Amino acid sequence: MTATRSKFDYDLIVIGSGPSGRTAAIQAAKLKRRVLVIDRKDRLGGVSVHTGTVPSKTLRETVLNLTGWRERSFYGRAYRVKDQIKADDLKARLHMTLDHEVDVLEHQFNRNHVDMLAGMAHFTGPNEVEVEVEAGDTTRVTGEKFLIATGTRTYRPDTVPFNGTTVVDGDEFLEMGEIPRSLIVVGAGVIGVEYATMFSALDVRVTLIEPRDTFLDFIDRTLIQEFTHQIRENGVDLRLGSPIESIEDEGSHIEVTLDNGRHIRGEMLLFAAGRMGNTDRLNLKAVGLETDHRGRLEVERKTYQTKVSHIYATGDVIGHPSLASTSLQQGRVAACHAMEVPTVPESPWFPYGIYSVPEMSTCGMSEEELNERGVPYEVGIARFRETSRGHIMGLEHGMLKMLFSLKTRRVLGVQIVGEGATELIHIAQAVLNLKGTVDYFVQNTFNYPTLAEAYKIAGLDAFNRMPIPEAYKDKKPAKPKKAPAKTAEAKADKADGETGQDDETGKDKATK
């Protein structure tokens, strides 16, 4: 049924066309609402499509294919699919992928009758935005509900001499003119770790600097230890606990001085230490909204409403977990709530994916979280080299770790590092959300040979150390009772029986 037409131009105005903005717009349009999407760029997709998720993952796949990385365990470290890999080789596949993504998104909007407007939007009142379009022209539109999905931009401190070529941020990095022989990456967050390990696979000398003593703290420490060993083995010089004193552009090279006096030189420096919410140009004061020091908005996490009830916010602009996958879900939920349509809520457990080399993925709780909560648990571990598929693929590394409750036997968390981790994690996600137990992995058959068989191995590893439930214990047959020893009285009774007399009355049995 078509909704009653309101006094506003649109039922929902979405600012930003990234993952959460696109799903919100399409969901509202499928509910027969009038929807407008405003994006500051003339090509849809937001940061996720143009400088973030899709480009970095496409770049990773290109690097692994052109270098023959996956085959080196068979043919040696000198093996290459292409001997001389240039920046244009990396960009060719990248541009093809991005063009396809934009084309699909535009088709989805057209098919669902979503209006689009390219320009920079800012609020002029509770239900109105002004959009700066081409040639300095402006236009104003009104909406009953709004969704802010403007995402984030790179954090660029004044102390870093950005020049767009040899000192760059995460958005500029993809536009490099040539592949450097040495690269310094500042910030061991998800973006920094991904790019550092990708370029190490290209045989670029990479130094990864992190001021803190730890990195990726939301990942299980066992997994991080395994990952750290592998990336150092692959050639990444990981410098933890190394605050930076200065970064100097010396023309022929970039020089970083650490506060301990050490110097690091490289042809290029990627600064990947944090991101800021894209909210400073929205004029949020006009609607009574404020952001935190990183430009992020606070929302009610079940509905994604801001403190102004008709304005919603989703995606990276609201902070953690800042994943494209969770943003897609947030947009759908927010649109349904804004349009006052009931919907299925989000699942409690969702996977994290880090597309490094090797890749990592987790779902559920880490061992550190369980210890903090005082939850008794058991651990099951499988190495990819233990699987036949691992041997076929030539995998020397890779690990799957599962955590189970000793009280309920339920799966509490799964962590994977190695080839295919971001695909394999969805088995764990399903079992977690369905409240499955260790018994699921022991009882069920997995395709052979596959890497998924590691679930069976890890499940058995934990199962064999856990108490066996009563239902599974062997029931020994009851021993037959021994006949009681014959007493003098029993012998007398037998004698009576032989005379044909009843035991209780003494009358002949034949006459009863």
N, C-alpha and C positions, 0 to 999 in steps of 0.2 A: 504494500500500500504506500502510495506517495505521501510524504510528510506535508503538513500544512505549510504553505509558503509564508516565510517570515518577512518582516519589514526590512531586513538586511539584504545586501547584495548576495551574500553566501551564508550557508549554514555552517561551514567550516573553512577557515583560512589557515593553511599550513605554510609556515615560513621555514624553508629548507627542504631539499628533495633527497636527502640521504636515506639510509635504510628505514629509519622510523617514520620519516616524513612520507615516504612513498607508500608504505603499508597503511598508514593512517588515511591517506588520501583515497587510496583504492578501496579500503574497507568502507569508508563513509560514502563513497560513490556507489558502491554495490548496495548500500542501504537507501539508494535513490535520493541522496542529499546533494545539494549544490556545493561543489568543492573547488577551491582555488589553491594552487601551489605557487608560491613565490620563491624564486631562487636568484641569488645575486649573479650567477653565471648563466650564460645563454645555453649551456649544455647541462642537462639534468644529471643527477646522481650524487652530487655533493662530494665531500672529501673522500668518502668510502670508495667511490668509483674512480675519481680522478687523481688522488694523491695518496690514498690510504690503503684500505684492505685489498681491493682488487689489484691495483698496480703492484703492491709488494708481493702478493702471492703469485701473480703472473711472473714477476721477475724471478722469484725463487724457482719456479718450475722451469723457466728458460735456462737459468744457471745450471740446474741439475741435469738438464737434457744436453746442453751444449758441452758441458765439461765431462759428461759420462761418469758423473760422481757415483751413481748407483752400481756401476760395473767395475769399479776400481779394485774391489776385493778379489775379483777374478783375474783382471788383466794388469794390475799394478797401478801405483799412484801416478805413473807417467801417462796413463791411458787418457786420450781425449777424443771426443766426437769431432770437434773442430779445433785445430791447432791455435789459430789466432782469433780470439774472441774480442770483438770491439763493442763499444757502447751502442752503436747502431744495431748490432745483432740483438742486443737486449731489448732495445726499444721497438723493433719491428713487431714482435709478438705482442708487446705491451699495447701498442696503438690499435692493433687488430682487436684485441680483447675489449679495450675501452669503447671502441666504436660500436661493437656488438652490444655491450651493456647499455649504452645510451639509447641505441635503436630499440632494444627490448622495452626499456622503461618508457620511452615516448609512445610506443605502440600500446602499452598497458594503459597509459593515461588517456590516449585517444579512444581506445575501445570502451573505457569506463566513463567517458565524458567528463574527465577532470580538466578544468581550465588551468592554463599555465601563464605565468607572467615573469619575465626576466628583469631583475632590478634589485636595488637595495631597499629593504623595507624598514620602517620605524613607526612606532605607535604615535598617534596624535591624540588618542582618546581611548576610553575603555573598549569601544567596538569599532575603531577605525585605524587603518594604517595608511601611510603615505609611501609610495614606491617611486624611487628615482630610476627612471628608465633611460633609454638611449638619448644621447644629445642633451642631457641635462633636464629633460622633461620630467614631470611628475604626474602621478595619478593617485587618486584616493579611492579606497574600497572599504566597505563595511562588512563585518561578519558577526554572527551570533556567538560562535565559539572560535577559539584560536588554539593552534598547536605550534609551539616553538621547538623546532628541530634543527637548529642552526649549527650543531656540532662544535668542533674545537679547531683551533689553529696552533701552530707551534709556538712554544715559549722562546722568545728571543731577548735575552738579557743584553744590556748595553755593554757589558764587559767582553762580549764576544764579537770580533771584527768580521761580521758576515759580509761576504762580497759576491755571493751568488755563483761562484765558480769553484773556489778551493776551500772556502769556509761556508758551509751551507746548513740549512735546517732540513727536516724530514720531507717537506714539500718540494724543496728545490733539488733534493738529491737525485731524483729520477731524471732530471734534465741535464745530467752531466754530459760533457762533450766527449770525454774519453775515460776509460777505466784507469784509475790510478794504480801505481805500483805499490803504494803504501797508504793505509787509511787509518785515521784516528777517529774512534767513535766515543763521544762523551755521553754517558748515561746508559746504564745497563737495565733499562726498562724493556718492555716488550718490543718496541720499535728498534731501539739500539741493538738489542740482542739479535733480532731477526736480520738486520742489515749486516751486522758484524760477521755473523756466521755464513751468510750468503756469499759475501765477498771473500771470505777465507776459502770457500769452496772454489772460487775463481783463482786461487793461489795468490791473492793479494795479501801482503803482510798487514795484518790487522791488530791494532791495539785498542782494547775496550776498557775505558776508564769509568769507574764508579766511585764516587766519594764515600759512600757508605761501606760497611764491612760485609754486607750481604746484598743480594739482589733477587728480584722476583720472589718476594717474601710470601706471597699467597700460594706458592707451590710447595709441595711436600719436600722437606730437606733431603731425604734420600734421593729423590728424583733430581734435585739440584746438584747433589754431589756427583751423581752419574753423568749428568749433562756437562758439568764443569770439567770432569775428566776427559770427556769426548771432545769438547771444543778446544781444549788445550792441546790434545793429541792432534787435532786437525790444524793447529797452527795459530789459534787466537791467543794473543798475549793479554790475559785478563788481569787488570790491576784493580783490586778491591781495596777499600779504605784509603783512597788516594784523592783527597781534595785538591782542586786546581787553584793555583796561585795566579796564573796568567796564561792567556792565549795570544800569540803574536803571529801576524802574517808577515813573513820575511821575504815574500815574493817568490823565491825559488822553492820554499817549503813553509810548512806551518810548524811552529814550535810551541809546545805546551810545557809549562813549568809547574811541577807539583809542589805542594807545600813542604815536602820532605827534601826539596832541592833537586830532585831528579828531573831530567829533560827528556821529552819524547818528540821526535820529528816525523813528519809524514807529508805526503804530497797533497792530501785532502783531509779535511776535518768535517765530520758530521756531528752536529750538536743535536742530541735527541733526549734532552733532560726536561721532560714535562710538556704539557699542553694547556692552553687557556680556552675557556668557553667563548664562543663567538656571540657575545651579547652586548658588547659596549656600544654598538651603533643602533640598537633597537629602541632606545629612549624608553626604557622600562619604567622610569619614574612617572611617565604619563599614565601608567596603569597601576602604580603602587607596588611594583615588584623590585626586589633587591637581589644581588648576587653575592657569592662569597669572594674571597680574595683571588680565586682562579676564574672568576666570571661564570660560575656554575649556579644553576637554579635548584632550589629545594622543592621537592614534590612529595605528595602522599603516594607511597610506592605501590599501592593496590590499584589506584585509579590514574596516577600521574597528573593529578591536579596540582597547580600551584596554590598559594594562599588566596589568589584571586580565582574564584570558582569556575569562571568560564574560560580561563586560560590554562592550557596544559603544556607540559614540556617532556620530551623524551629524547633518548639517545645519549651521545657523549656529553651533551650540555648539562645533564643532571649528574654526571660523574659515574662512579662505580656501578656496574662492571665495565662500561665503555667497550662493549663488544658489538660488532655488526649483527651478530646472531640474536643477542638479547634486545637490541634496538628494534629489530623487525617485529618481535613480539610486543614490545612496549607500544609501538605505534598502533597495532591492531587493538590492544586492550584500551588504550586512551581514546581511540576513535569511537569504539562501541560505547564507552561510558559517556563521552561527550554527546553522542546521538541518542543516549538513554535507551540503549538496546542491551539486554543481558548477553553475556558471552562466557565461554569457558575460561577460567582463570589460568594464569601461567603456572607451569609445573615448578615445584620447589627446587629441584636440582637441574642445573644446566651445565654444559661442558665449557671449559676454557680451552682454547686452542692457541698455541704459540708456534708459528710457522718458521721456526729456526731450522738450522741444519746441525744436529737432528731435530725433528719436531717434537713438541711436548703437548700433552693434553691431560686434563684432570677433570674429575666430576666428583662431587661430594666433599667429605672432610679429609683433611690431612692428618698425619700421625700426631703432629704438634697440637692440632685442635682437640683431638681425642684426649691427649694427655692433660691439656688445660681443663677439660671438662670432667676429668676423672672417669672416663668411660673405659671399662675393661674390653680389650679387643685382641684379635689375633691377626697376623699378617701372612699373606700368601704371595709369593714372588715367582715369576717365570721369566726366563731369559729367552730372547728371540732365537738365539743359537740352539736352544733346546728343541725347537720345532723343525720339522722337515722343511716347511716352507721357508724358514729362515736360512737353511742351508742352500736351498734352491736359488734364493735371491742373493746369496753371498753376504748375509748380514753377520757382521762380527760383533755388533753391539745391539742394544735395545732391551728394554725391560718393562714388564707390566707388574704393578704392585696393587694388591687389593687388601682392604681392611674390613674385618668382620666383627660384629658384636659377639662377645662371649655369652651374653645373656639371651639375646634373641636370635643369634646367628645371621642377622640381617647384614647386607652389604652397607658399609658406612662411607666408603670412599674408594676411588680407583685412580691411579696415576700411571701414565704411560710415557716413556721416552723412546724414540726410535721411529723407523720407517712406518708410515701409515697410522701414527698415533692419533691424529685428529679424526680419522675415519673409524678406527677401532673403538674409540671412547663411547660411541653411541650405544653399544651393547650394554655398557655399564650404566649409562644414563637411563635406559629402559628398565633395567633390573632395580636400580635405586628408586625410581619413581613408582614402581609397582611393588615396592617393599619386599623384594626378593631376598633370598638367603643364600648362604654358601652351597646349600644342597642343590640349588638350580644348576650351578656349574658342574657339580659332580654327576648329577642325574642325566644331563642333556648331552647330546652328541653334537660336535662341531665339525664342519666340513674339513676334510683332510686331503691334502695338506694346505693349511691356511695359517696366517698369523693369529687369527681369532682363536686358534687352538691354545694359545697362551693363557686364555681365560680358564680353560680346563686344568692346565698344569698348575696355575696359581691357586685355583680353587681347591685342588687336591692337596697342594702344599699346606694350606691352612686347615683343611678338613681333617687331615691326618694328625694334627696336633690339638684339635678341639675335642671336647667331650662328646661322646656318641649319644644321640638322643635315645630315649627308651624305646621309641618306635622302631629304631633301626637295629637294636640289639638282638642277637640270636636268642630265641626262646628254647631252652633245653627241655626235652620231653620229661614229664614227671616220672620218677622212678616208681615201679609197681610196689604196692604195699605188701610187706611180708605177712604171711599167715601167722596169727598168734600161736604161741607155743601151747601144746595140748596139756591141759591140766587134768587132775584126777576127776574133777567135776565134768569136764568135757568128755572124758573117756566114758564116764557113766552115762551121759546123755546119748553118746553113740550107741552104747549097749541097749538103752531104752529104744532107740530108733530101730535097732535090729530086731526088737521083739514086737514091733508094730504098734507101740503105744505113742500117743500124742505127748509132746514135751510139756505142755501146760496143763492138760486135764487128766492125763493118765489113761484116757479111753483109747480103745483100739482105733487106729486110723481108718481101718476098713469100714467101721460102723459110723463114722462122722457123717 
